Amino acid sequence: MSKALIIFAREPVPGLVKTRLARDVGEQVAAELYAAMLDDVLEKVALLVDVRLLVFWATKEGQFPFFPAIPRLEMFEQHGADLGERMANAFAAAFGEGIQECCIIGSDLPDLPLEFVRQAFHMLEEETTDAVLGPCSDGGYYLLGMRRLCSRLFEDVPWSTSLVLETSLERCREAGLNVGLLPEWHDIDTIEDLRRLALSSGETSRTRDLLQHMPAIFHTVTTSGAFS
């Protein structure tokens, strides 16, 4: 296959995942929600039958979780000092195996329309598009796609801020890349993101089911005013 989708993932260990969300719902609940989101993402992208699925893990012990229902997942370990370096190394590994169109997403996108990912690959198949970005509503991006590695896209970026997308677009301009933009979407980082997901009319997912079975979360959020 000439296409690959990189999924960045972490072990769902309390205290190590979704730390912003954990401040409101607790570390254990945040880890359970993250595990559900990861399952949703992997089950969804498994429908991309013509795309290699490369899961790059951040783990403490270097051991990868097992997903017997999706045997074609290819597992790798993340390497790098920061997020940018880890993503650059993942892209380098994919292109080093002969991949021609490569995209990367995170694992906190349980309701991401699969059509957006397909659209990214279609755009990369056009010779006029060098890179694709999927803007996030918080100023970041939920997807990055490239036809060749451009390391400049990962350098001096203020990760985890509202300036990530703006800075990345500037890096693309500096590198002379023609950029295609996907529709705006959102990941799950905060209580408000959970609220949006719980109240939206999307498809059934493990994350939605888990939210419905966590009344304590909704009680806490409601009394704090975030859900009002």
N, C-alpha and C positions, 0 to 999 in steps of 0.2 A: 504494500500500500504506500502511496506517495503522500498521504495526509496523516497528521497526528494531532491529537488533542492532549495537552498536558493538563493534569489536574493536580493542583497543589493541596496537600492534605496534612493533617496532624493526627497523632494518636489522641483519641478523645479522653484525655487525662484531666481530672478536675484540677483547676488552678493553672493549666497550661494552654487552654483553648478558650476563646471568646471571653477574654478577661474584662472587656468593657461591659459586656452583657452580664457577667458574673457579679459585678458590683451591685446589680439590681435584683438578680434572681438567685444568686448563690453559685458557688463553683460547681457543685454536683449537678444542679439543674442545667447550668450552662453546658456542661460536658455532655449530658444526655441529649440536649437539643442539638449540639454540634454533631453527635453521632448520627442522629436522625437526618440532619441536613446532608451529611456526607453520603448516607445510604441513598437518599433521594437523588442527589446529583449523579452518583455512579450508575444507578438503575436507569436514569434518563439517558445519559450519554451512551450507555450500552446499545441503544437503538441506532447509533451511528455505525452501521455495519461496514462501511467502507473507510473507516478511520481507525488508526491505531490509538489505543487508550493507554497513555503513559501516566501512571500515578507516582508523583514524587512526594515522598514522606519526610516529615520532620519528626524523628523519633528519639527517645532517650536511649533505648537499648539497641537500636539498629535492626529491630525485628519488625516485619511488616504484618499488619492485620490480614486475615484470610477472608476472601469473598468467594466462596464456592459457587454462588449463583452466577458470577460473572468471571468465568475462568480465563477470558482473554485479556484481563487487566495485566499490564506489564508494570512491575514494581521497581522503583528506584529510590535512592536516598538523596535528599537535598544536601547540597554542599555550597557553602559561601558564608561570608561574614554578615551580610545583611540581605534583605529581601531582594534587592536589585541584583546582587551577585548570584543569589540562588536561582533566580529566574533566568538570568543570562546563561548560567551553567546548564540549566535544564534545556533551554533552546539549543545550546551548542551540542549537547548530547543527542538531541533529536535530529538536528541537521547532519551530525556526524554519521548517523545511520542511514543517510540518503533520503530523509524526509524533504519534500519540496514545499509543502504548505503546512505550517504549524501554528496552532493557537494554544493559549493557556487561559485557564479559568481557575477560580478558587472553589472551595468546597462549602461555601456558605450561601449558595444560590439555589435553594430547594425549589423555587418556582420559576427559574429562568426558562423562558420558552426555547425549546430545542431548535426551533426555526431560526433563532438568532445565531446559533452556532453554525447551522447549515449556511446561512446567509454569509457569515464570515468566510467560510471556505469558498463559496462561490465568488466572492469578491477577490480573494487571493488568486483564484484561477485566471483572473483578468490581468494581462500584462501591465495594465495601467495602474494597478494597485500594488504598492509595496508593503503596506502595513494596514491593519484594521484595528480600531479601538472601539470598545463598547462603553460609552460613558455611564458612570454611576451618578445617581441623584445627589450624592454627597461630595462630588468633585473628584472622585477617583475613577477607576475603570474596572469593569467586571470581566473583560476579555481583551486580550492582545493577540493579534495574529501577525505573522511575518512570513515572507518567502525566503529570507536570508537573515542571518544574525546581524543585528546592528547594536553593538554593545553600548553605544552612546545613549540609547533609550533607557538604560538602567543605571546611569551614572548621575550623581548629584541630584537625585529626585527626593523631595521631601515626603517620604512614604508615610502613610497613615494620616495625611492631612488633606484639606480641601483643594490643594494645589497640584495634586498628582496628575490629573488629566491635562491641565493647562501646561504644566512643565513637560509632560510627555509629548504633547503636540508641538511644543517649541523644539524639543529634541529632534522630532521628525523633520521639522522645517530646516533645522541646522544640517541634518544629514541628507537633505534633498529627497526625502521619501514622499511619495504620493500616498495620502492616507484616506481610507474609507471609514466612515462612522456608522455604527449600528444604532438602533433605537436605544434611548436611555432606559436603564433598569436599576435595580437596587439589590444590595446584599443585606445580610442580617447581622447587625452589629449592636443594636440598641433595643431598649424596650419599645420604642416607637416603631422600629422595624418589625418586631413581633406583633405589635398591634395591627400594622398594615397587613401582615401575612394572615393573621387570624380572621380579620374582617373581610379579606378579599374573597372573590368568588372563583378561585382557581380550582385546579384539579386536586383530587385527593392525594395526600402524601403522608409519609410517616411523620414529618414534622408537624403538619396540621393535626394529625391524630394525637400526637403527643401533647400538643398545646391544649387540646380539648380535655385531656386527662390530667391536667395540672391546674386544678381550680385555685390552688394556693397562689400561683403566679398571677392569675387574673384578679384575685382579691387584693394582692399587694399593689398591683398596678392601678387598679381602680381607685383604691383608697388614697394613692399618692397623686391621683389626678391625671396620670399619663394616658389613661384610657377614657377619660371623660371628654 
